[in-house]
Every structure is written in C-alpha cells, then in structure tokens.
C-alpha cells in the first residue's frame, strides 16, 4: 500500500531550527578534536557540560588504568590482539601520546589489578571514539 | 603512582565511568541520559555479581 506521508531525512528536522548549525568540515573538526582531547568535541559544538563529564570520565578511566600499572600497547605488526589493544589505546588521543612520551604504562602485566588497568586504558580509548563520533553527530545535526 | 583497588571496587569504578559515557552519547535529553546511565550501571553490576555467582557454582 502506497503512503502519501513524506518523512524528512533523519536529522533534517533539526538542521533548520538547531542553534548549532555547522558545516561538514566543522563537524569533522569536532570529531578530530574530540578524539585528541576527550570531551573537547562536545565543547566545540556548544555542549560544554556533556564535554566536561566526558572529559572527567574518560580521563579518569585512562589515568586509573595507568595507575593500576596497566599495559599500554605499542604499535607493532605482531599479534592481532596486540594490534587491537593498540587501536583501543590510541582512541584516548593525547592521553595515550603523552603517557607513552612520559614512559607510563608497563610493558608486561605482573599483578592482577594490572590486568584490569590494561582494560581500563583500552576501554577509555574506545569510549573516547564513541564520544568523538557523538560530537560529530551533534555537529551535523543528526543528534540534538 | 600505584593504585590497587579490590576487584569489586574496580568493577564499580569501571561501571560508573563507562555508564556516564554511555548515558551522554546514547541519549539526547538530560533526563534520558541520567536514566540510561543508571540503567547501564545497574546492568554492569548485576552482570558482574551474576557472573561471580555462576563461577562460584561451577567451581563447586
């Protein structure tokens, strides 16, 4: 049965009325900035409180992971699990880069909580990927 | 700089921090964010306690 109802494209309803109306490049800038600094993408698209909470949560999780003597994966072409761990860690953006530069993170897990710390750091990076994409979605008007 | 929480404290920390991010990124309104964040936290904790009891049963 054919319908005469015309629905707007997803997100289109917000584009005209949303005070935060951005170009595509602006949204991609929010994506990159959100990846580099957790929550910064949300601040850029004028959602400062969300950005603050994201910054605190993701940074706390990464710092706690390092404080638990978790392992920070380094780039290598070896085992697939190491590569995936590196991709997860890299999601934390500057946090990972700074931690590596300061030689934080142990090369090998030696105590039980260090294994948790490794997971904390990887998950912090993965959560930051989600947060950066969320900032991009707000930037293009797909989400309010 | 060393931090060595108990296993359960580590779970609670993980659940709380991850739930904040899930709540903010998966919902649009403030009220929905809070509700979904609390739901995620509860699910994390319930799943961990359930898995703990399951492992206890398997061990016996």
Backbone of each chain as ProteinMPNN parsed JSONL, in Angstrom:
{"seq_chain_A": "XXXXXXXXXXXXXXXXXXXXXXXXXXXXXXXXXXXXXXXXXXXXXXXXXXXXXXXXXXXXXXXXXXXXXXXXXXXXXXXXXXXXXXXXXXXXXXXXXXXXXXXXXXXXXXXXXXXXXXXXXXXXXXXXXXXXXXXXXXXXXXXX", "coords_chain_A": {"N_chain_A": [[0.85, -1.197, 0.0], [0.671, 2.113, -0.966], [1.994, 5.067, 0.506], [1.165, 8.425, 1.326], [2.534, 9.951, 3.01], [5.189, 12.027, 3.693], [8.263, 11.744, 4.987], [10.798, 13.613, 6.643], [14.35, 13.483, 5.99], [16.543, 11.623, 8.166], [17.427, 13.466, 10.931], [17.163, 15.808, 9.586], [15.182, 17.425, 10.514], [16.23, 18.852, 12.573], [18.081, 20.513, 11.47], [17.325, 23.009, 10.457], [16.345, 24.39, 12.655], [18.014, 24.055, 14.797], [20.157, 25.72, 16.991], [22.831, 25.259, 16.789], [24.216, 25.128, 14.013], [26.176, 23.681, 11.68], [28.875, 23.481, 9.346], [30.03, 20.754, 7.274], [32.794, 20.406, 7.465], [33.33, 21.624, 9.871], [32.059, 19.895, 11.611], [33.649, 17.659, 11.254], [35.99, 18.637, 12.287], [35.257, 18.806, 14.938], [35.08, 16.11, 15.449], [37.777, 15.24, 15.186], [39.034, 16.851, 17.111], [37.654, 16.022, 19.364], [38.573, 13.437, 19.511], [41.308, 13.842, 20.033], [41.312, 15.321, 22.474], [39.472, 14.252, 25.077], [36.027, 14.95, 25.16], [36.314, 17.52, 24.176], [35.312, 17.894, 21.642], [32.583, 18.033, 22.077], [32.433, 20.399, 23.516], [33.132, 22.128, 21.499], [30.919, 21.962, 19.801], [29.102, 23.286, 21.244], [28.155, 22.021, 23.607], [28.938, 22.137, 26.458], [28.746, 21.059, 29.106], [28.249, 18.353, 28.743], [30.617, 17.754, 27.495], [32.417, 18.26, 29.573], [31.743, 16.275, 31.484], [32.288, 14.002, 29.949], [35.019, 14.343, 29.531], [35.998, 14.147, 32.18], [35.191, 11.524, 32.866], [36.384, 9.815, 30.902], [39.08, 10.54, 31.029], [39.613, 9.989, 33.737], [39.238, 7.206, 33.704], [41.294, 6.351, 32.001], [43.592, 7.331, 33.335], [43.373, 5.989, 35.789], [43.701, 3.416, 34.845], [46.39, 3.468, 34.017], [47.512, 4.063, 36.485], [46.989, 1.714, 37.805], [48.993, 0.165, 36.992], [48.68, -0.794, 34.441], [49.095, -2.185, 31.133], [50.329, -0.365, 28.362], [49.701, -0.548, 25.043], [51.956, -0.809, 22.296], [52.66, 0.367, 18.941], [52.734, -2.207, 16.623], [53.384, -4.914, 14.379], [52.663, -7.419, 15.063], [51.0, -9.774, 16.931], [47.45, -10.157, 16.539], [45.804, -9.435, 18.674], [47.407, -7.683, 20.087], [47.562, -5.625, 18.241], [44.883, -4.809, 18.129], [44.602, -3.993, 20.775], [46.348, -1.847, 20.75], [45.021, -0.132, 18.974], [42.736, 0.394, 20.483], [43.892, 1.696, 22.737], [44.971, 3.9, 21.437], [42.75, 5.358, 20.893], [42.359, 7.068, 23.006], [43.637, 9.354, 22.372], [45.435, 12.311, 22.888], [45.985, 11.692, 25.518], [47.002, 9.094, 25.464], [49.251, 9.502, 23.84], [50.77, 11.308, 25.357], [51.128, 9.771, 27.681], [52.668, 7.672, 26.667], [54.875, 9.13, 25.836], [55.864, 9.979, 28.257], [56.643, 7.648, 29.251], [54.908, 6.054, 30.733], [52.895, 3.281, 31.871], [53.132, -0.158, 31.926], [55.21, -2.652, 30.401], [54.644, -5.337, 30.635], [52.153, -7.323, 32.188], [52.022, -7.792, 35.645], [50.736, -8.032, 38.102], [47.444, -8.797, 39.476], [45.6, -6.627, 39.419], [46.78, -5.065, 37.533], [46.104, -6.164, 35.131], [43.429, -5.452, 35.003], [43.881, -2.729, 34.844], [45.028, -2.501, 32.302], [42.798, -3.08, 30.741], [41.136, -0.967, 31.501], [42.481, 1.213, 30.334], [42.348, 0.587, 27.599], [39.565, 0.471, 27.19], [38.889, 3.081, 27.877], [39.946, 4.441, 25.691], [38.327, 3.363, 23.639], [35.815, 4.246, 24.45], [36.246, 6.935, 24.11], [36.362, 7.108, 21.355], [33.644, 6.67, 20.768], [32.563, 8.933, 22.001], [33.722, 10.987, 20.473], [32.602, 10.518, 17.966], [29.972, 10.98, 18.63], [30.053, 13.723, 19.113], [30.539, 14.572, 16.521], [28.138, 13.751, 15.309], [26.35, 15.465, 16.588], [27.307, 17.821, 15.568], [26.649, 17.66, 12.834], [23.97, 17.692, 13.013], [22.531, 15.378, 13.386], [21.986, 14.507, 15.855], [20.59, 15.923, 18.827]], "CA_chain_A": [[0.0, 0.0, 0.0], [1.49, 3.319, -1.053], [1.677, 6.075, 1.517], [1.415, 9.804, 0.889], [3.246, 10.66, 4.077], [6.595, 12.266, 3.359], [9.061, 11.97, 6.191], [12.101, 14.23, 6.367], [15.511, 12.628, 6.208], [16.929, 11.565, 9.561], [18.246, 14.584, 11.37], [16.894, 17.03, 8.849], [14.273, 18.275, 11.286], [16.99, 19.711, 13.486], [19.062, 21.373, 10.806], [16.857, 24.372, 10.28], [15.996, 25.048, 13.902], [19.062, 23.895, 15.794], [21.056, 26.878, 17.046], [24.177, 24.843, 16.407], [24.171, 24.68, 12.631], [27.577, 23.703, 11.305], [29.244, 22.879, 8.081], [30.574, 19.415, 7.419], [34.185, 20.476, 7.92], [33.264, 21.968, 11.298], [31.716, 18.658, 12.313], [34.834, 16.788, 11.243], [36.942, 19.223, 13.234], [34.791, 18.365, 16.264], [35.446, 14.683, 15.554], [39.226, 15.129, 15.415], [39.35, 17.469, 18.409], [37.091, 15.129, 20.384], [39.472, 12.283, 19.653], [42.559, 14.273, 20.663], [41.044, 15.687, 23.867], [38.129, 13.759, 25.393], [35.021, 15.951, 25.507], [36.54, 18.819, 23.521], [34.406, 17.98, 20.502], [31.279, 18.49, 22.575], [32.568, 21.831, 23.839], [33.155, 22.838, 20.217], [29.558, 22.031, 19.25], [28.312, 24.007, 22.254], [27.579, 21.151, 24.645], [30.085, 22.141, 27.371], [28.61, 20.195, 30.282], [28.473, 16.989, 28.281], [32.054, 17.657, 27.267], [33.099, 18.193, 30.871], [31.52, 14.941, 32.058], [33.026, 13.032, 29.136], [36.444, 14.53, 29.821], [36.296, 13.593, 33.504], [35.013, 10.064, 32.88], [37.369, 9.123, 30.061], [40.416, 10.798, 31.58], [39.73, 9.209, 34.978], [39.391, 5.783, 33.398], [42.634, 6.135, 31.447], [44.598, 7.568, 34.386], [43.281, 4.875, 36.731], [44.317, 2.261, 34.178], [47.849, 3.619, 34.107], [47.868, 3.974, 37.906], [46.911, 0.3, 38.206], [50.142, -0.471, 36.328], [48.232, -1.471, 33.232], [49.997, -2.15, 29.975], [49.959, 0.464, 27.211], [50.181, -1.239, 23.847], [52.733, -0.003, 21.349], [52.398, -0.054, 17.555], [53.545, -3.331, 16.128], [52.71, -5.718, 13.359], [52.724, -8.786, 15.562], [49.747, -10.478, 17.161], [46.245, -9.381, 16.258], [45.296, -8.883, 19.933], [48.227, -6.506, 20.389], [47.17, -4.55, 17.326], [43.582, -4.308, 18.591], [44.861, -3.255, 22.013], [46.949, -0.562, 20.381], [43.951, 0.71, 18.407], [41.932, 0.84, 21.62], [44.67, 2.697, 23.493], [45.134, 5.105, 20.608], [41.494, 6.114, 20.955], [42.431, 8.09, 24.055], [44.21, 10.564, 21.774], [46.624, 12.906, 23.506], [46.286, 10.99, 26.778], [47.888, 7.97, 25.128], [50.517, 10.023, 23.315], [51.521, 11.865, 26.494], [51.519, 8.66, 28.56], [53.783, 6.965, 26.018], [56.042, 10.018, 25.841], [56.395, 10.007, 29.629], [57.031, 6.266, 29.553], [53.98, 5.412, 31.667], [52.359, 2.017, 31.374], [54.123, -1.225, 31.989], [55.283, -3.495, 29.215], [54.073, -6.657, 30.908], [51.28, -7.354, 33.364], [52.654, -8.604, 36.69], [49.807, -8.275, 39.208], [46.068, -8.972, 38.993], [44.946, -5.36, 39.112], [47.39, -4.504, 36.33], [45.303, -6.638, 34.004], [42.28, -4.54, 34.964], [44.378, -1.436, 34.372], [45.157, -2.585, 30.844], [41.445, -2.979, 30.172], [40.668, 0.406, 31.738], [43.091, 2.107, 29.333], [41.801, 0.266, 26.266], [38.153, 0.871, 27.138], [38.857, 4.553, 27.855], [40.141, 4.824, 24.287], [37.153, 3.006, 22.849], [34.737, 5.172, 24.83], [36.536, 8.236, 23.502], [35.914, 7.018, 19.961], [32.189, 6.866, 20.773], [32.292, 10.335, 22.345], [34.102, 11.845, 19.337], [31.584, 10.332, 16.924], [28.771, 11.656, 19.126], [30.255, 15.158, 18.848], [30.35, 14.735, 15.072], [26.706, 13.634, 15.041], [25.723, 16.722, 17.021], [27.76, 18.853, 14.63], [25.924, 17.591, 11.559], [22.543, 17.799, 13.282], [21.864, 14.08, 13.492], [21.574, 14.358, 17.258], [20.471, 17.241, 19.469]], "C_chain_A": [[0.884, 1.244, 0.0], [1.057, 4.326, -0.012], [2.012, 7.462, 0.972], [2.163, 10.608, 1.933], [4.707, 10.794, 3.689], [7.349, 12.608, 4.628], [10.363, 12.652, 5.823], [13.217, 13.241, 6.61], [15.916, 12.693, 7.666], [17.841, 12.736, 9.921], [17.917, 15.895, 10.679], [16.02, 17.993, 9.64], [15.04, 19.242, 12.17], [17.811, 20.765, 12.744], [18.609, 22.82, 10.72], [16.687, 25.104, 11.58], [17.096, 24.98, 14.944], [19.973, 25.121, 15.805], [22.481, 26.534, 16.639], [24.112, 24.27, 15.002], [25.573, 24.82, 12.045], [27.768, 23.118, 9.927], [29.861, 21.515, 8.347], [32.0, 19.453, 7.949], [34.262, 20.807, 9.407], [32.976, 20.716, 12.118], [32.912, 17.703, 12.344], [35.923, 17.322, 12.165], [36.571, 18.823, 14.66], [35.164, 16.904, 16.501], [36.924, 14.523, 15.911], [39.601, 15.687, 16.791], [38.843, 16.602, 19.559], [37.94, 13.891, 20.584], [40.745, 12.68, 20.4], [42.373, 14.572, 22.149], [39.628, 15.231, 24.198], [37.18, 14.883, 25.803], [35.173, 17.271, 24.782], [35.634, 18.985, 22.301], [33.034, 18.474, 20.917], [31.32, 19.966, 22.959], [32.502, 22.65, 22.546], [31.751, 22.97, 19.62], [28.562, 22.57, 20.286], [27.498, 23.078, 23.161], [28.633, 21.009, 25.754], [29.957, 21.194, 28.56], [28.784, 18.725, 29.906], [29.976, 16.765, 28.08], [32.829, 17.507, 28.563], [32.956, 16.804, 31.491], [32.275, 13.869, 31.267], [34.515, 13.114, 29.412], [36.807, 13.865, 31.147], [36.232, 12.066, 33.491], [36.128, 9.358, 32.12], [38.781, 9.322, 30.604], [40.636, 10.004, 32.861], [39.983, 7.737, 34.66], [40.8, 5.494, 32.864], [43.708, 6.28, 32.525], [44.572, 6.445, 35.416], [43.906, 3.62, 36.14], [45.832, 2.306, 34.265], [48.306, 3.482, 35.56], [47.805, 2.545, 38.431], [48.038, -0.517, 37.574], [49.708, -1.296, 35.12], [49.229, -1.311, 32.097], [49.45, -1.189, 28.924], [50.563, -0.184, 25.965], [50.946, -0.282, 22.943], [52.427, -0.491, 19.928], [53.326, -1.183, 17.147], [52.712, -4.117, 15.123], [52.683, -7.183, 13.76], [51.352, -9.419, 15.691], [48.549, -9.553, 16.986], [45.702, -8.741, 17.537], [46.098, -7.655, 20.353], [47.85, -5.324, 19.509], [45.835, -3.947, 17.768], [43.73, -3.519, 19.89], [45.452, -1.888, 21.731], [45.895, 0.393, 19.824], [43.059, 1.252, 19.521], [42.638, 1.915, 22.42], [44.766, 4.017, 22.738], [43.883, 5.972, 20.612], [41.51, 7.206, 22.002], [43.123, 9.363, 23.58], [45.464, 11.049, 22.476], [46.991, 12.224, 24.819], [47.264, 9.856, 26.518], [49.253, 8.48, 24.689], [51.391, 10.557, 24.457], [52.011, 10.741, 27.41], [52.692, 7.884, 27.964], [55.053, 7.811, 26.067], [56.691, 10.059, 27.221], [56.763, 8.613, 30.121], [56.183, 5.656, 30.668], [53.478, 4.119, 31.04], [53.445, 0.957, 31.344], [54.072, -2.081, 30.729], [54.633, -4.84, 29.416], [53.253, -6.6, 32.193], [51.879, -8.288, 34.402], [51.743, -8.889, 37.874], [48.383, -8.278, 38.663], [45.427, -7.652, 38.597], [45.56, -4.695, 37.876], [46.643, -4.959, 35.084], [44.043, -5.787, 33.869], [42.718, -3.185, 34.41], [44.536, -1.402, 32.865], [43.797, -2.412, 30.174], [40.877, -1.579, 30.367], [41.2, 1.332, 30.643], [42.511, 1.851, 27.948], [40.354, 0.751, 26.151], [38.016, 2.393, 27.153], [39.028, 5.05, 26.419], [38.928, 4.525, 23.437], [35.967, 3.922, 23.168], [34.969, 6.552, 24.215], [36.19, 8.249, 22.017], [34.402, 7.3, 19.875], [31.855, 8.334, 21.033], [32.61, 11.262, 21.172], [33.076, 11.725, 18.213], [30.275, 11.003, 17.338], [28.869, 13.163, 18.876], [30.052, 15.45, 17.354], [28.863, 14.689, 14.716], [25.95, 14.892, 15.465], [26.074, 17.824, 16.023], [27.002, 18.851, 13.309], [24.41, 17.609, 11.762], [21.802, 16.484, 13.375], [21.346, 13.846, 14.913], [21.517, 15.741, 17.889], [21.359, 17.321, 20.7]], "O_chain_A": [[1.742, 1.404, 0.868], [-0.126, 4.422, 0.311], [2.998, 7.65, 0.26], [2.397, 11.804, 1.76], [5.379, 9.806, 3.393], [7.099, 13.634, 5.261], [10.974, 12.318, 4.808], [13.049, 12.272, 7.351], [15.668, 13.694, 8.338], [18.879, 12.958, 9.297], [18.336, 16.964, 11.123], [16.098, 19.209, 9.468], [14.552, 20.329, 12.479], [18.189, 21.786, 13.319], [19.406, 23.743, 10.89], [16.861, 26.322, 11.627], [17.105, 25.775, 15.883], [20.499, 25.52, 14.765], [23.242, 27.397, 16.202], [23.968, 23.06, 14.826], [26.098, 25.927, 11.926], [26.937, 22.366, 9.419], [30.174, 21.165, 9.485], [32.377, 18.632, 8.786], [35.15, 20.329, 10.113], [33.566, 20.501, 13.177], [33.15, 17.025, 13.343], [36.684, 16.553, 12.751], [37.44, 18.539, 15.484], [35.519, 16.515, 17.613], [37.277, 13.771, 16.819], [40.375, 15.083, 17.534], [39.504, 16.461, 20.587], [38.022, 13.356, 21.69], [41.208, 11.958, 21.284], [43.169, 14.138, 22.982], [38.669, 15.773, 23.648], [37.496, 15.674, 26.692], [34.239, 18.073, 24.775], [35.238, 20.103, 21.971], [32.397, 19.241, 20.196], [30.35, 20.694, 22.75], [31.898, 23.722, 22.506], [31.435, 23.986, 19.002], [27.356, 22.335, 20.203], [26.324, 23.319, 23.439], [29.163, 19.92, 25.976], [30.944, 20.59, 28.98], [29.386, 17.95, 30.65], [30.521, 15.724, 28.447], [33.778, 16.727, 28.646], [33.934, 16.227, 31.967], [32.834, 12.94, 31.85], [35.196, 12.094, 29.516], [37.784, 13.121, 31.237], [37.109, 11.397, 34.037], [36.742, 8.42, 32.629], [39.58, 8.386, 30.635], [41.699, 9.417, 33.061], [40.839, 7.101, 35.275], [41.418, 4.499, 33.241], [44.618, 5.457, 32.619], [45.623, 5.995, 35.87], [44.561, 2.853, 36.845], [46.477, 1.298, 34.554], [49.338, 2.874, 35.843], [48.491, 2.204, 39.394], [48.025, -1.747, 37.622], [50.28, -2.344, 34.818], [50.083, -0.424, 32.108], [48.255, -1.195, 28.63], [51.779, -0.344, 25.857], [50.618, 0.9, 22.844], [51.989, -1.625, 19.738], [54.543, -1.107, 17.313], [51.491, -3.98, 15.051], [52.679, -8.073, 12.91], [50.631, -9.582, 14.707], [48.617, -8.351, 17.242], [45.193, -7.621, 17.494], [45.547, -6.704, 20.906], [47.82, -4.178, 19.958], [45.672, -2.727, 17.782], [43.066, -2.501, 20.084], [45.11, -0.899, 22.379], [45.879, 1.578, 20.159], [42.674, 2.421, 19.506], [42.04, 2.94, 22.746], [44.659, 5.097, 23.318], [43.951, 7.176, 20.365], [40.755, 8.173, 21.901], [43.184, 10.347, 24.318], [46.429, 10.303, 22.641], [48.163, 12.179, 25.194], [48.232, 9.675, 27.257], [50.286, 7.959, 25.111], [52.592, 10.291, 24.514], [53.158, 10.75, 27.859], [53.606, 7.485, 28.686], [56.15, 7.304, 26.302], [57.912, 10.16, 27.34], [57.148, 8.434, 31.277], [56.671, 4.842, 31.453], [53.62, 3.895, 29.838], [54.531, 1.164, 30.803], [53.031, -2.214, 30.085], [54.121, -5.429, 28.464], [53.616, -5.919, 33.152], [52.208, -9.435, 34.098], [51.944, -9.875, 38.582], [48.133, -7.829, 37.544], [44.78, -7.565, 37.553], [44.922, -3.853, 37.244], [46.559, -4.226, 34.099], [43.635, -5.441, 32.76], [42.011, -2.573, 33.609], [44.219, -0.401, 32.221], [43.661, -1.698, 29.18], [40.202, -1.061, 29.477], [40.453, 2.141, 30.092], [42.217, 2.791, 27.21], [39.966, 1.357, 25.153], [37.119, 2.937, 26.509], [38.333, 5.97, 25.987], [38.537, 5.34, 22.602], [35.217, 4.321, 22.277], [34.022, 7.248, 23.848], [35.774, 9.277, 21.481], [33.947, 8.064, 19.023], [30.986, 8.911, 20.379], [31.868, 12.206, 20.902], [32.723, 12.721, 17.582], [29.552, 11.533, 16.494], [27.893, 13.8, 18.479], [29.458, 16.464, 16.988], [28.387, 15.494, 13.916], [25.024, 15.328, 14.781], [25.232, 18.655, 15.681], [26.744, 19.907, 12.732], [23.652, 17.548, 10.794], [20.572, 16.468, 13.436], [20.4, 13.09, 15.133], [22.297, 16.625, 17.536], [21.392, 18.352, 21.37]]}, "seq_chain_B": "XXXXXXXXXXXXXXXXXXXXXXXXXXXXXXXXXXXXXXXXXXXXXXXXXXXXXXXXXXXX", "coords_chain_B": {"N_chain_B": [[53.275, 6.141, 41.399], [50.761, 4.286, 42.168], [47.896, 2.32, 42.077], [45.771, 0.18, 43.62], [43.008, -1.224, 43.632], [40.331, -3.183, 45.175], [38.874, -6.106, 43.628], [36.107, -5.815, 43.332], [35.769, -3.087, 43.79], [37.125, -2.108, 41.589], [35.42, -2.959, 39.587], [33.133, -1.44, 40.173], [34.1, 1.154, 39.757], [34.751, 1.023, 37.032], [32.207, 0.479, 35.956], [30.785, 2.783, 36.707], [32.153, 4.903, 35.394], [32.067, 4.143, 32.684], [29.318, 4.063, 32.335], [28.548, 6.721, 32.522], [29.574, 7.773, 30.133], [28.192, 6.189, 28.252], [25.547, 6.979, 28.833], [25.552, 9.74, 28.137], [26.249, 9.694, 25.426], [24.426, 8.032, 24.151], [21.842, 8.93, 24.431], [19.52, 11.723, 24.09], [18.218, 13.74, 25.621], [18.535, 15.343, 28.844], [17.279, 14.08, 31.022], [16.773, 11.53, 29.98], [19.378, 10.734, 29.568], [20.389, 10.5, 32.199], [18.724, 8.485, 33.191], [19.357, 6.339, 31.462], [22.068, 6.078, 31.959], [22.064, 5.276, 34.654], [20.713, 2.883, 34.333], [22.545, 1.425, 32.768], [24.677, 1.288, 34.586], [23.512, -0.25, 36.635], [23.055, -2.619, 35.205], [25.674, -3.396, 34.563], [26.683, -3.965, 37.151], [24.898, -5.913, 38.088], [25.346, -7.919, 36.18], [28.012, -8.544, 36.712], [27.923, -9.473, 39.381], [26.197, -11.633, 38.997], [27.741, -13.197, 37.217], [29.832, -13.743, 38.928], [28.597, -15.343, 40.923], [27.901, -17.482, 39.26], [30.401, -18.491, 38.523], [31.212, -19.298, 41.028], [29.419, -21.392, 41.469], [30.173, -23.14, 39.41], [32.683, -23.822, 40.228], [32.232, -25.452, 42.409]], "CA_chain_B": [[51.812, 6.249, 41.269], [50.182, 2.942, 42.066], [46.529, 2.228, 42.58], [45.434, -1.24, 43.626], [41.692, -1.4, 44.26], [39.841, -4.566, 45.21], [38.236, -6.475, 42.366], [34.759, -5.236, 43.275], [35.919, -1.628, 43.637], [37.492, -1.869, 40.186], [34.186, -3.135, 38.803], [32.254, -0.284, 40.404], [34.704, 2.297, 39.063], [34.585, 0.803, 35.594], [30.787, 0.612, 35.622], [30.361, 4.181, 36.861], [32.749, 5.763, 34.361], [31.54, 3.752, 31.377], [27.894, 4.4, 32.281], [28.44, 8.167, 32.236], [29.807, 7.972, 28.696], [27.062, 5.594, 27.535], [24.362, 7.817, 29.029], [25.661, 11.001, 27.387], [26.367, 9.504, 23.976], [23.352, 7.224, 23.562], [20.539, 9.582, 24.607], [19.557, 13.131, 23.68], [17.783, 14.673, 26.663], [19.239, 15.165, 30.123], [16.584, 13.079, 31.839], [17.013, 10.215, 29.373], [20.791, 10.398, 29.807], [20.534, 10.051, 33.584], [18.047, 7.191, 33.312], [20.102, 5.309, 30.743], [23.328, 5.888, 32.676], [21.78, 4.461, 35.838], [20.366, 1.543, 33.839], [23.804, 0.765, 32.383], [25.428, 0.986, 35.815], [22.855, -1.387, 37.294], [23.287, -3.822, 34.4], [27.077, -3.786, 34.765], [26.871, -4.547, 38.48], [24.124, -7.165, 38.142], [26.039, -8.919, 35.347], [29.241, -8.979, 37.395], [27.54, -10.295, 40.538], [25.668, -12.88, 38.432], [28.868, -13.993, 36.707], [30.573, -14.194, 40.103], [27.888, -16.497, 41.494], [27.993, -18.585, 38.294], [31.742, -19.087, 38.666], [31.224, -19.988, 42.328], [28.703, -22.657, 41.288], [30.971, -24.026, 38.562], [33.851, -24.273, 40.993], [31.84, -26.46, 43.416]], "C_chain_B": [[51.226, 4.858, 41.073], [48.819, 2.933, 42.73], [46.123, 0.768, 42.485], [44.095, -1.458, 44.323], [41.349, -2.886, 44.363], [39.14, -4.849, 43.873], [36.865, -5.804, 42.234], [34.821, -3.72, 43.123], [36.284, -1.282, 42.194], [36.267, -1.987, 39.28], [33.288, -1.906, 38.944], [32.793, 0.958, 39.693], [34.481, 2.197, 37.554], [33.133, 1.055, 35.183], [30.345, 2.074, 35.68], [30.879, 5.045, 35.715], [32.202, 5.425, 32.969], [30.073, 4.156, 31.237], [27.68, 5.888, 31.983], [28.584, 8.406, 30.729], [28.64, 7.388, 27.879], [25.831, 6.487, 27.636], [24.405, 9.059, 28.157], [25.604, 10.753, 25.88], [25.171, 8.774, 23.355], [21.968, 7.84, 23.707], [20.673, 11.079, 24.348], [19.172, 14.105, 24.79], [18.467, 14.343, 27.992], [18.607, 14.061, 30.958], [16.842, 11.662, 31.302], [18.457, 9.771, 29.588], [20.992, 9.824, 31.203], [19.922, 8.658, 33.75], [18.866, 6.077, 32.654], [21.451, 5.035, 31.425], [23.137, 5.01, 33.906], [21.451, 3.021, 35.438], [21.639, 0.766, 33.474], [24.609, 0.37, 33.614], [24.846, -0.242, 36.511], [23.118, -2.681, 36.525], [24.716, -4.328, 34.538], [27.225, -4.556, 36.075], [26.128, -5.88, 38.591], [24.833, -8.261, 37.348], [27.278, -9.448, 36.06], [28.913, -9.878, 38.58], [26.999, -11.646, 40.056], [26.785, -13.78, 37.929], [29.701, -14.54, 37.861], [29.924, -15.411, 40.742], [27.969, -17.707, 40.564], [29.35, -19.286, 38.413], [31.866, -19.843, 39.986], [30.542, -21.35, 42.21], [29.516, -23.648, 40.457], [32.131, -24.629, 39.349], [33.487, -25.408, 41.94], [31.531, -27.793, 42.76]], "O_chain_B": [[51.199, 4.326, 39.963], [48.634, 3.481, 43.817], [46.127, 0.184, 41.401], [44.063, -1.839, 45.493], [41.982, -3.732, 43.731], [38.857, -3.934, 43.098], [36.508, -5.294, 41.172], [34.011, -3.135, 42.404], [35.811, -0.286, 41.647], [36.101, -1.217, 38.334], [32.753, -1.398, 37.959], [32.029, 1.72, 39.1], [34.077, 3.158, 36.9], [32.861, 1.746, 34.201], [29.618, 2.544, 34.805], [30.128, 5.828, 35.134], [31.91, 6.32, 32.176], [29.633, 4.544, 30.155], [26.743, 6.259, 31.276], [27.806, 9.151, 30.133], [28.163, 8.015, 26.934], [25.15, 6.724, 26.639], [23.415, 9.401, 27.509], [24.979, 11.519, 25.145], [24.935, 8.892, 22.153], [21.006, 7.312, 23.149], [21.77, 11.637, 24.38], [19.748, 15.189, 24.883], [18.913, 13.219, 28.221], [19.301, 13.218, 31.528], [17.094, 10.728, 32.064], [18.73, 8.584, 29.769], [21.665, 8.809, 31.383], [20.516, 7.773, 34.365], [19.042, 5.004, 33.23], [21.913, 3.894, 31.46], [23.939, 4.114, 34.172], [21.851, 2.069, 36.107], [21.785, -0.404, 33.83], [25.154, -0.732, 33.687], [25.573, -1.148, 36.921], [23.374, -3.722, 37.13], [24.951, -5.533, 34.62], [27.806, -5.64, 36.116], [26.661, -6.855, 39.121], [24.91, -9.404, 37.799], [27.564, -10.645, 36.022], [29.542, -10.919, 38.769], [27.308, -12.683, 40.642], [26.78, -14.984, 38.183], [30.214, -15.657, 37.79], [30.599, -16.388, 41.066], [28.093, -18.838, 41.034], [29.43, -20.514, 38.405], [32.525, -20.879, 40.067], [31.013, -22.339, 42.771], [29.549, -24.841, 40.756], [32.504, -25.786, 39.157], [34.335, -26.245, 42.25], [31.185, -28.754, 43.448]]}, "name": "protein", "num_of_chains": 2, "seq": "XXXXXXXXXXXXXXXXXXXXXXXXXXXXXXXXXXXXXXXXXXXXXXXXXXXXXXXXXXXXXXXXXXXXXXXXXXXXXXXXXXXXXXXXXXXXXXXXXXXXXXXXXXXXXXXXXXXXXXXXXXXXXXXXXXXXXXXXXXXXXXXXXXXXXXXXXXXXXXXXXXXXXXXXXXXXXXXXXXXXXXXXXXXXXXXXXXXXXXXXXXXX"}
